[in-house]
Amino acid sequence: MSILVGSIVVIGEDDKQNYYLLEEHAAQHEEIDYWVKVAKDIKDRYGSMNFYCDTARPEHVVRFRRERLRALNADKAVVSGIEEVAGLFKKNSFFLLLKTK
């Protein structure tokens, strides 16, 4: 049995081509209304940006676009994504920002 979890991550880039994981939002069993609210909050704080969406849920892409969010179909090549992130880590160009309380 698989468990479906949705997520939105915010990655920033600086002028030296370093990348930073700024935020992660992950939840199980949430409907599209929840994800639209999260995405709008992110857009309000960071400005307009691309949201890469699962191609298995085209109705979610349509909903994001209707809500004036820039939704694009994601490239689902998992291995190439893992290799890209691993390469950034190896070059010391990808950083995780941790919140402390």
Phi, psi and omega in degrees: 000131179260149178251123180269126179235131174268156177206152169228127175242147178247121179240128178254157178232136177263182184287354178253016180060036169266147182243144184228127171280108186270322184209152171222132176236118180225139181204152178253140174066027177267144179273171185299328178303320178298314183291326175297317179299315178299313182297319179295321177298316178298314180299319179298324183274327185248349185093177183295137180206168177280141170244117181268121191246153178297125181291346178286347181235069182300333179294334177286323175298315179300315181296314178302315181296320178298329179273011178065036173253138184279089184261131179233153175287131181282152170278118186271017178284090186299316184299316180295327176293318178297317179297321179297311180295317178300320178296320178294319176298315182299324179275006185054045181241007179230126186231146176255125178265121182258136175275138174244148182261000000 
